[in-house]
Amino acid sequence: MEFDVQGQPADSYLLLSEIDFPGWRAEVDGAERPILRADYALRAIPLQPGDRLVRLTYEPTSLRLGALLTLLAGLAGALLLWRGDRLTSRLDVRRPAVG
């Protein structure tokens, strides 16, 4: 989410009427800023005087962890398939003659 905040006269806060939840990051004019809890449940970002571009991104740790586990599981599966294929190609499987 991006917000173009214009003309606040003194140090202030951008108050968002959304529940504070882990995983959000805030940047103000490209510099990372803390996200504070306001009114027990909402999010607030401290701002300095002047025009500001505020950018919020959602990057939860659980998403990165899930992506890493998925990658590792895929690599393990590929390795098992590769090893299984190599093993069966080395075996001389002979079927008894029917007759």
Secondary structure, 3 states (H helix, E strand, C coil): CEEEEEEECCCEEEEEEEECCCCEEEEECCEEECCEEECCCEEEEEECCEEEEEEEEECCHHHHHHHHHHHHHHHHHHHHHHHHHHHHHHCCCCCCCCC
